Amino acid sequence: MKAVITVIGRDMVGILAKVSTVCAQHDINVIEVTQSVMQDLFAMIMLTDISHMSVDFSTLVDQMEQLGKELGLSIHVMHEDIFNSMHRI
């Protein structure tokens, strides 16, 4: 199983590290990352493997949203099934 994590907000040092740390704490493997900085706007998409995740999905969502609030960022976690359904024509 996979999940897509998106992060958007003002650029600052350590965003990737902080999001990756939460993933590592819960045995989530980061498969692929793409990020861009446009002037002071940071945007990142992470594809993660949640097959061996040590918490339930809703806990991960809540923790990432809380991290986003602490950092002034929008962090959203979407299960691959929802992502695929939303993008199927």
Order of alpha helices (4+ residues) and beta strands (2+ residues): beta-alpha-beta-beta-alpha-beta-alpha
